[in-house]
Amino acid sequence: MEITRTLELFAEEADDGARLDKFLSERASLSRSTAEKLIAQGQVAVNGKQTAKSLRLKANDEVTALIPDPQPLDVRPQDIPLDIVYEDDDLLVVNKPKGMVVHPAPGHYEGTLVNALLYHCADGLSGINGVIRPGIVHRIDKDTSGLLIVAKNDNAHQALAEQIQAHSFKREYEAVVVGNFRDDAGTINKPLGRSPHDRKKQAINGLNPRSAVTHYEVLERFPGFCYCKFRLETGRTHQIRVHAASLGHPVAGDPVYGDPKHTFGLQGQCLHARVIGFVHPTTKQYMEFTSELPEYFQHFLAQCRKRT
């Protein structure tokens, strides 16, 4: 196996007792299966010794991982227009439209954000997340619109992933949810894991649950709906959608965790990643970007306001 780099990580106090595979997945921004594969292949050592994926780390343990070259990507570049909010030699901030899939997956090998990025950036994308997700530091769902960050090199990717892990990476979303929250603001702290009944869904306290914390604030109330801001402390799959639904207020139009009926023709959930903020991996300066609400969201708000 050809090795591109050696990644050295140190377990902190907060990592005491964490499984090696989970630690490596989160800190190196790898999929859980990729982390497990590297450990099984003997490419990961703790304090200089190879070990099992189930090892529980202790504070100050040194984890060394050999990250292989990404395999040739069998996904073709496509000249798809991108709404690029910011770009430099290290990263891009992209405003993703509703309906665009972020990375290739069964049934979606073309027309994705990755297809567009491969055309726009040529070979200038990080390889940490493998051949299917070049440059992808974090994701948003197909029918969620808004801002996400893309890394052009591994150093930038690692620095940004560490900010996400440390909860210093700012992500604010806005949404319209069904019904009205009782309080004007609050925090939802409920672990999330894969649903034992449907592998495509997440569930409160599902399989292998991980900590998930979402802060919300009601911006405007309407009969039957309310317009809210959500701030992610963690970034689990479908986190806002599952957390909101767990309180009986699913995101309007959500076909998976709610009832998409009676939403004025809304196609998919009314959820927009509006604000993103981070420390630039090279300049070390804090940067923050805000995306205007897209037309579908503004139209839905207008219909809600007509009900008052």
Helices and strands as residue ranges (DSSP letters): E 3-10, G 13-15, H 20-27, H 32-40, E 44-46, E 49-50, E 62-68, E 84-87, E 91-96, H 113-121, E 145-151, H 154-165, E 170-178, E 185-189, E 192-194, E 202-204, E 207-210, E 213-222, E 225-232, H 239-246, E 271-279, E 286-290, H 295-305
